[in-house]
């Protein structure tokens, strides 16, 4: 995902440099509407994908975009904000993009798991919640330079605990998660209760909020 975003930043920077300016003769130079709006829309889409709607990069870009009339000054102001976003992204001064995007996906899984549980589909909810949990733990471990790609969930949990990446109540709750995961993945449905599934869903929700959200 980072490589895709990095490539798109480079492409849009090059696209901006190709935009032609015209001299109005009275009010200075300007850019044709279709040209600057095409670039600005793609840039706005990229910034929100990388930084989120609450970021200063997005808010500032949106503010200038809403007032842009195609004049050279305002179009170049948009580009200045875009370049600032590009520099912060390339410099690593942004929350881990892979984690944020993954968190959004896992959040959908958790929402679906909660819905299934409310409809009486405990077993389906257990599989969804446990799959989201295991993948989230592995991605979080890998983002912190831990070897987790071919590890069991228990091994990943142990690695996270040893590295001090989970602590307190979260650490205590996490100890019980591998058991529920193993039961769900081996279809031992009679050994999994609704409270078990609720505990996994609740844990994943808190884990996503604490580890996969912008700080």
N, C-alpha and C positions, 0 to 999 in steps of 0.2 A: 504493500500500500504506500509506503514512504517513497519507493522508487517511482511509482505512478505519479504521485503528487509532485515530486521533484522534477520529473520530466515535463509535467504540465506547466509548472512555474517557468521553466526555461522556454517552452514554446510560446507562452503568452508574453513573456518579456520580448522575444524576437518579433512577435506579431505587432506589439505596440510600436516598435522601432520602424515598422514598415508603413505605419499610418501616415498618409499625406496631409499636409496642412495647406489651406487655401487662404489667400489674402482678400479680405472683404473690401479693402480700400478705405474703410471708415473706422471700423471697430476692432481692427487687428486680425490676426489669423484665427481660423476656425477649422473644425473637422466635420465632415459630412456626418449627419446623424447615424446612418446605418453603420458606418465604419467604427466610430467610437463606442456605440451602444453594443455592437457585437462583441468587441473586446471586453468592455466593462461587464457585460452580463456573464461571460465566461470567467472573468477574474473574480467577480462577486461569488459565483458558485464555488470556485476553488477555495476562496478564503473562508467561507462558511463551513466547507467540508473539513478544512484543516484546523481552524481555530474555534468554530462554533459561533452561534448568534450573539453570545454575551461578551465576546472578545472586543477589545478596543479596535483591533484591525477591522473587524466586520462593521462595527458601529460607525467608525470614521468613514469607511469606504461608502457605506450606505448613505450617510449624511451628505457627502460630497456628490455622490451619484444622483441623489434626488434633486439637487440644485444645478446639475451640470447642463449647460446650454450648448455644449460643443465648442466653446471658446478655448483657445490654446491654453490659457491659464488654468481653467478648471479641469480640462482633460489631463493636463500634466500633474495637477494636484491628485487626481485619481491614481495616476501612475506612481506618484511618490508613495502613496499609502500601499499600493501593490508591492512596490520594491521593498518597503519596510517589512511587509509580511514575508516576502521571499527571503530576505536576509535573516529574519528571526527563525524561519523554518530551517534554513540551511545551517544556521549556527547552533541549532538544537535548543533554542530558547522558546520551546513550545511543549506542551504536554504531549506525551507519547501518542502519536496519531493512531498507531495500530491498536493500542489499548482502548482509546476512546471509541473507535469504530467498532471494535469487538464488543465493547460494553453495550453498545446500542443493540447489536445483534443478540447478545445473551439476554438483554433485557426483554426482547421480544419472546425468547424461549421461556423465560420465567413467567411472563404475563400469560402465555398460552398454558403453561403448566398450572398456574393458579386457576385459570378458567376451567381446565379439565378437572381439577380437583373439586371445584364448586359444582360441577355437573355430575359428580360421582364416578369419574374415570380416574380412580386413584393410581392404577398401574401405569397408565399413559403419562400422568402427571409426574410420577416417580422417574420414569425414563427421561423425560424432557428436562426435569430439574437436575438430575444427576449428570446428564450429558453436558448441560451448560456449566455445572460446577466443575467437572473434571477439565473441560477445555479451558475455562477461565483460569483455573489454578495453573495449568501448564503454560498458558500464554503469559500470565503474570510472572511465573518463574523464569521463562525464557527472556522476557523483557528486562529482567534483573541479572542476566548473564548466568543463569543456572541451567544445567543440562537436564532437560525434562522431556524431550521429544519422545523417547522410547521408554519412559519410566512408568511404573504403575502409579495410581493415584496416591497410595500410601507412601511411596518413595518421594513423590513430589511434595506431599505434605511435610515429610521429614526434612526435606531440603529447605523448604520455606521456613520452617521452625528453626533449623540450625543456623540459617542466615539472618535470623531475627526479623524476617519480613512479615510475620504475623505474631501478634502478642496479645496478652490480656484475655478478655472474654472470647475474642475471635479465635485465639489459639485453642482454648478449651473446647469450644463448639466444633472446631474443625476436626478434632480427634475422633468425633463420632461419625463424620461424614463418609469415610471409606466403607464402613460396614453397610450403610444404606445403599451406597453405590453398587457394591458387590452383589447385594441381594437383588437389586433392580436389574442389573445387567445379566444375571443368571436366572431371571424369571422366578425367583422365590417370592411370589406375590403374597402368599399366606403369612410370610414373616415380616411384611412391611405394613405398618399402620398409617392411617391418615396423619396422625401427629408426626410420624417420621418424615413423611413427605412435606408437611408444613414446615418442619424444622429445616429441611434442605432448601426449600424455596425462600424462607426468611433469611437463611445464611447467605445464599447467593445474592439476594437483593442488597444486603448490607455490604457484602464483599465488593460488589460492583460499585456501590456508592463511595466506598472508602479507597478502592484501588484503581478503578477504571474511570473516574471522573476528574475533570480538570481541578488542580489544586489552586 
